Amino acid sequence: MTLEQKKNKKLFFLIAQPRSGNTLLASILNQNPEIACTGNSITLEIMKKLYLLKEDETFKNFPDHNSLDNVLSSVYDSYYKDWPQRIIIDRGPVLTEGNMRLMPKYFKRSYKCIVLLRDLMDVLASYIKWYTENPDAFPNKFGSNDEEKLTVLMSKDGAIGKNLTAMQNSLNYQHLCCYIKYDNLVTNPEPEIKKIYQLIDEPYYPHKFENLQQLNINGIGYDDTVLGKDMHTIRSTIQKIPNPYKDRIPKVIREKYGHIRF
């Protein structure tokens, strides 16, 4: 990749719930050697932690806002500078209200988002299936039964809750977003993938939807000893499989969150 190409990388964002086909979608898109659809990204966290330095005593003692703002503005370009792919799709809840207070100021380019939608009850059922089949992956500190565990996941800072906020907030930025439905992705994937190519304004790449590979970008894959066994394992062939664990979602959870639709 030339220096000019490095400077002119295209950058997009992927917003979705966990257990919604993020890794599947990334595995498909990354067949195109020009695209890197990332795993869970730390770029937003880097930006937020840098911004919090403005409240640090040392910074307040010598408040060089211009220099720190320069660092904040360079986070994404610096992070992906040496990635060989020309098109980066960064996975993170970029459209939360807090993040949107930072992005217009420090992300110095236009941005568009892929929003991957899956029925919330199906997401919760997928979590139940995962932690039931991998009992060591979701320890009792998160709760001893389905209601307690799902409540933690749905909390404001929980794995589902924080992404749900970004997805709901995307409705205020529909002009920036391309919406992909999980059910369509796993039953008729090609039209959904073509919608993404329209968003990124690139010629369509002939993707394959079988013999899929586990996510690996530039030699790096998920280490699921961190978040739990098989959290990011995908099947080699796209298919929709009924989830018998949906009946285990407690009534109180259904009543509290069952109204949420996209």
C-alpha positions as CSV (number, residue, x, y, z in Angstrom):
1,M,0.0,0.0,0.0
2,T,1.4,3.4,-1.0
3,L,1.7,6.3,1.4
4,E,-1.2,8.1,-0.4
5,Q,-3.4,5.0,0.0
6,K,-2.6,4.9,3.7
7,K,-3.7,8.4,4.1
8,N,-6.9,7.8,2.2
9,K,-8.3,4.7,3.9
10,K,-12.0,4.5,4.0
11,L,-13.4,4.1,7.5
12,F,-16.9,2.9,8.5
13,F,-18.6,1.6,11.6
14,L,-20.5,-1.5,12.6
15,I,-23.1,-1.2,15.4
16,A,-24.9,-4.3,16.7
17,Q,-25.8,-6.4,19.7
18,P,-23.5,-9.2,20.7
19,R,-24.9,-12.6,19.4
20,S,-26.3,-10.8,16.4
21,G,-24.1,-12.1,13.6
22,N,-21.2,-9.6,13.9
23,T,-18.5,-12.2,13.6
24,L,-20.4,-13.9,10.8
25,L,-20.7,-10.7,8.8
26,A,-17.1,-9.8,9.4
27,S,-16.0,-13.2,8.2
28,I,-17.9,-12.8,5.0
29,L,-16.8,-9.2,4.3
30,N,-13.2,-10.0,5.0
31,Q,-13.1,-12.4,2.1
32,N,-12.5,-9.2,0.1
33,P,-8.8,-8.4,0.6
34,E,-9.5,-4.7,0.5
35,I,-11.8,-4.9,3.6
36,A,-11.0,-5.4,7.3
37,C,-14.2,-5.6,9.3
38,T,-12.8,-5.7,12.9
39,G,-13.5,-7.6,16.0
40,N,-14.5,-5.8,19.1
41,S,-12.7,-2.5,18.7
42,I,-10.9,-0.4,21.4
43,T,-10.7,2.8,19.4
44,L,-13.7,4.4,21.1
45,E,-12.3,3.5,24.5
46,I,-8.9,5.0,23.6
47,M,-10.6,8.3,22.5
48,K,-12.8,8.4,25.7
49,K,-9.8,7.8,28.0
50,L,-7.8,10.4,26.3
51,Y,-10.6,12.9,26.5
52,L,-10.9,12.2,30.3
53,L,-7.3,13.5,30.6
54,K,-8.8,17.0,30.4
55,E,-10.0,16.4,34.0
56,D,-6.6,15.2,35.1
57,E,-4.8,17.4,37.6
58,T,-1.6,17.5,35.6
59,F,-3.4,18.6,32.5
60,K,-5.4,21.2,34.3
61,N,-2.1,22.5,35.7
62,F,-0.9,23.1,32.1
63,P,-4.0,22.9,29.9
64,D,-2.7,22.5,26.4
65,H,-6.0,21.7,24.8
66,N,-4.7,22.1,21.2
67,S,-2.0,19.4,21.6
68,L,-4.3,16.9,23.3
69,D,-7.0,17.6,20.7
70,N,-4.5,16.8,18.0
71,V,-3.9,13.4,19.6
72,L,-7.7,12.8,19.9
73,S,-8.2,13.6,16.3
74,S,-5.5,11.2,15.2
75,V,-6.8,8.1,17.1
76,Y,-8.5,6.3,14.2
77,D,-5.9,7.1,11.6
78,S,-3.0,6.2,13.9
79,Y,-4.6,2.9,15.0
80,Y,-5.3,1.6,11.5
81,K,-2.3,3.3,9.8
82,D,-0.3,0.0,9.2
83,W,-3.3,-2.2,8.4
84,P,-2.9,-3.3,4.7
85,Q,-6.6,-3.1,3.9
86,R,-7.9,0.0,2.3
87,I,-11.4,-0.2,3.8
88,I,-11.8,-0.5,7.6
89,I,-15.2,-1.3,9.3
90,D,-14.7,-0.6,13.0
91,R,-17.0,-2.4,15.4
92,G,-18.2,-0.3,18.3
93,P,-21.2,1.6,19.7
94,V,-20.3,4.8,18.0
95,L,-23.8,6.3,18.0
96,T,-24.4,6.6,21.7
97,E,-25.1,10.1,22.9
98,G,-21.7,10.3,24.7
99,N,-19.7,9.1,21.7
100,M,-21.6,11.5,19.4
101,R,-20.4,14.4,21.5
102,L,-16.8,13.4,20.7
103,M,-17.0,12.1,17.2
104,P,-18.1,15.3,15.3
105,K,-15.2,17.2,17.0
106,Y,-12.4,14.6,16.8
107,F,-13.3,12.4,13.8
108,K,-12.2,14.6,10.9
109,R,-14.1,12.9,8.1
110,S,-17.6,11.9,7.2
111,Y,-18.7,8.6,8.6
112,K,-21.4,6.0,7.8
113,C,-22.6,3.1,9.9
114,I,-23.7,-0.5,9.3
115,V,-26.4,-1.4,11.8
116,L,-27.0,-5.1,12.2
117,L,-30.4,-5.9,13.6
118,R,-31.6,-9.0,15.4
119,D,-34.7,-9.5,17.4
120,L,-33.8,-8.8,21.0
121,M,-35.5,-11.9,22.3
122,D,-33.4,-14.0,19.9
123,V,-30.3,-12.2,21.2
124,L,-31.2,-13.1,24.8
125,A,-32.0,-16.7,23.8
126,S,-28.6,-17.0,22.1
127,Y,-26.9,-15.8,25.3
128,I,-28.9,-18.4,27.3
129,K,-27.8,-21.1,24.9
130,W,-24.2,-20.0,25.1
131,Y,-23.8,-19.8,28.8
132,T,-25.9,-23.0,29.3
133,E,-23.6,-24.9,27.0
134,N,-20.5,-23.2,28.4
135,P,-21.2,-22.9,32.2
136,D,-17.8,-21.6,33.0
137,A,-18.0,-18.7,30.6
138,F,-20.5,-16.7,32.5
139,P,-19.7,-17.1,36.2
140,N,-22.2,-16.7,39.1
141,K,-20.9,-13.3,39.9
142,F,-23.2,-12.2,37.1
143,G,-26.2,-14.0,38.6
144,S,-27.3,-17.5,39.5
145,N,-30.3,-17.7,37.2
146,D,-31.5,-16.5,33.8
147,E,-33.3,-13.5,35.2
148,E,-30.3,-12.2,37.1
149,K,-27.9,-12.9,34.2
150,L,-30.0,-11.3,31.6
151,T,-30.6,-8.2,33.8
152,V,-26.8,-7.7,34.0
153,L,-26.6,-8.0,30.2
154,M,-29.4,-5.5,29.7
155,S,-28.0,-2.9,32.2
156,K,-26.8,0.4,30.9
157,D,-23.2,-0.8,30.9
158,G,-24.0,-4.4,30.1
159,A,-22.9,-6.1,26.9
160,I,-26.3,-5.7,25.4
161,G,-27.5,-2.5,27.1
162,K,-24.6,-0.3,25.9
163,N,-25.0,-1.5,22.3
164,L,-28.8,-1.2,22.5
165,T,-28.4,2.5,23.3
166,A,-26.3,3.1,20.2
167,M,-28.8,1.1,18.0
168,Q,-31.8,3.1,19.3
169,N,-29.8,6.3,18.8
170,S,-29.1,5.4,15.2
171,L,-32.7,6.3,14.4
172,N,-31.6,9.9,14.8
173,Y,-28.9,9.4,12.2
174,Q,-30.7,7.2,9.6
175,H,-29.1,9.2,6.8
176,L,-25.7,7.8,8.0
177,C,-26.9,4.2,8.3
178,C,-27.4,1.0,6.4
179,Y,-29.6,-1.4,8.2
180,I,-28.9,-5.2,7.8
181,K,-31.3,-7.7,9.2
182,Y,-29.8,-10.8,10.8
183,D,-32.7,-13.1,9.7
184,N,-32.1,-12.0,6.1
185,L,-28.3,-12.4,6.4
186,V,-28.6,-16.0,7.5
187,T,-31.4,-16.9,4.9
188,N,-30.5,-14.8,1.8
189,P,-27.2,-13.2,2.5
190,E,-26.2,-11.7,-0.9
191,P,-28.8,-8.9,-1.0
192,E,-27.7,-7.8,2.5
193,I,-24.1,-7.8,1.5
194,K,-24.8,-5.8,-1.6
195,K,-26.5,-3.1,0.5
196,I,-23.2,-2.7,2.4
197,Y,-21.3,-2.3,-0.9
198,Q,-23.7,0.5,-1.8
199,L,-23.0,2.2,1.5
200,I,-19.2,2.0,1.1
201,D,-19.4,2.9,-2.6
202,E,-17.3,0.0,-3.8
203,P,-17.8,-2.5,-6.6
204,Y,-19.3,-5.8,-5.4
205,Y,-16.9,-8.6,-4.5
206,P,-18.1,-12.2,-5.2
207,H,-18.4,-13.5,-1.7
208,K,-18.9,-17.1,-0.8
209,F,-21.4,-18.2,1.9
210,E,-20.1,-21.6,2.7
211,N,-16.8,-23.0,4.1
212,L,-16.6,-19.8,6.2
213,Q,-13.4,-19.2,8.2
214,Q,-13.2,-18.1,11.8
215,L,-12.4,-14.4,12.1
216,N,-8.7,-13.6,11.6
217,I,-7.4,-10.2,10.6
218,N,-3.8,-9.7,9.9
219,G,-2.9,-12.9,11.8
220,I,-5.0,-11.9,14.9
221,G,-8.2,-13.8,15.9
222,Y,-10.4,-13.7,19.0
223,D,-9.0,-15.2,22.2
224,D,-12.2,-16.6,23.7
225,T,-10.4,-17.7,26.9
226,V,-11.1,-14.0,27.8
227,L,-14.8,-13.7,27.4
228,G,-15.8,-17.3,27.3
229,K,-15.5,-20.4,25.1
230,D,-17.1,-20.3,21.7
231,M,-18.3,-16.7,22.2
232,H,-17.1,-15.8,18.6
233,T,-17.1,-19.2,17.0
234,I,-19.1,-19.3,13.7
235,R,-20.5,-22.2,11.7
236,S,-18.8,-22.9,8.4
237,T,-22.1,-22.6,6.5
238,I,-24.7,-19.9,6.8
239,Q,-27.9,-21.3,8.2
240,K,-30.8,-20.3,10.5
241,I,-31.2,-22.8,13.4
242,P,-34.2,-22.6,15.8
243,N,-33.2,-21.9,19.3
244,P,-35.1,-23.9,21.9
245,Y,-33.8,-21.7,24.7
246,K,-36.1,-18.9,23.8
247,D,-38.8,-20.4,26.0
248,R,-36.4,-19.9,29.0
249,I,-36.5,-16.1,28.8
250,P,-38.2,-15.2,32.1
251,K,-41.6,-13.5,32.0
252,V,-40.3,-10.4,33.8
253,I,-37.6,-9.9,31.1
254,R,-40.1,-10.4,28.3
255,E,-42.5,-7.8,29.9
256,K,-39.7,-5.3,30.5
257,Y,-37.9,-5.5,27.1
258,G,-40.3,-7.4,24.7
259,H,-41.6,-4.1,23.3
260,I,-38.2,-3.1,21.9
261,R,-38.3,-3.4,18.1
262,F,-36.3,-2.0,15.2
